[in-house]
Amino acid sequence: MTTSAPPRSAPPRRSRDRALTAARGSILEIGAARTTMVEVARRSGVGRTTLYRHWPDITALFADLLTRELAAVAERVDPTLRDAGPARPDARDADDLARLLCTMADEVRTDPLLDALRRESELIAEYVLHRLGTSQRRLIAVLRGLLAQAIATDGRLAGRDPDRTATMLFLALQGAVLSAPLADPPLDPDAWRTELHLLIRGYLGL
């Protein structure tokens, strides 16, 4: 008599991705406040024990989800922004960089998950008022790499420090993105993009 082998559990990476995808769907459907580890387990089919191996609590899961979402936004804008990476032969000048940053900020502003988190979760406040999270540090690193390329390519940026410039630009863009709904009107989406582009160019001295 033969017996069937017990079903194998999903590989760790696959179970993480399933849980994050389920959490995203839950936040969009019922809100962040009602998205719990129990709800994520139910939607994803990943056991709660496995979830707690990945994340100590729902806040940590949300933080990983935020990192994944921002990485996806960056890749939608430009697949080469997957990481900070070495300088590429097609390094952008300052004008290209300003346009790229404005486009990326607009993509973040209109991302449905980030909008849902901004509206009702304390998670955003934690990373705006108290500390930089993994996703923020990763974006600053990408921005630092882009700035280093632009500084090397465009003489108008000569003497700029890529670390300080990247951090200040990130803080300015983060504030503009998170507060965008508060300024409409007079800043409707088209006006917001126009003024943000002017802000970025002004800070870069263009």
LINBEL-V467483 format. One record per backbone hydrogen bond with DSSP energy under -1.0 kcal/mol. NH is the residue of the N-H (numbers start at 1). CO is the residue of the C=O. If there is no record, write none. Layout:
# LINBEL-V467483
{{NH;CO} {NH;CO}}
This chain:
# LINBEL-V467483
{{15;11} {16;12} {17;13} {18;14} {19;15} {20;16} {21;17} {22;18} {23;19} {24;20} {25;21} {26;22} {27;23} {28;24} {29;25} {30;26} {31;27} {35;32} {40;36} {41;37} {42;38} {43;39} {44;40} {45;41} {51;47} {52;48} {54;50} {55;51} {61;57} {62;58} {63;59} {64;60} {65;61} {66;62} {67;63} {68;64} {69;65} {70;66} {71;67} {72;68} {73;69} {74;70} {75;71} {76;72} {77;73} {78;74} {81;78} {82;79} {91;88} {97;93} {98;94} {99;95} {100;96} {101;97} {102;98} {103;99} {104;100} {105;101} {106;102} {107;103} {108;104} {109;105} {110;106} {111;108} {115;111} {116;112} {117;113} {118;114} {119;115} {120;116} {121;117} {126;122} {127;123} {128;124} {129;125} {130;126} {131;126} {137;133} {138;134} {139;135} {140;136} {141;137} {142;138} {143;139} {144;140} {145;141} {146;142} {147;143} {148;144} {149;145} {150;146} {151;147} {152;148} {153;149} {154;150} {157;154} {158;155} {160;157} {165;161} {166;162} {167;163} {168;164} {169;165} {170;166} {171;167} {172;168} {173;169} {174;170} {175;171} {176;172} {177;173} {178;174} {179;175} {182;179} {183;180} {184;181} {187;183} {188;186} {192;188} {193;189} {194;190} {195;191} {196;192} {197;193} {198;194} {199;195} {200;196} {201;197} {202;198} {203;199} {204;200} {206;201}}
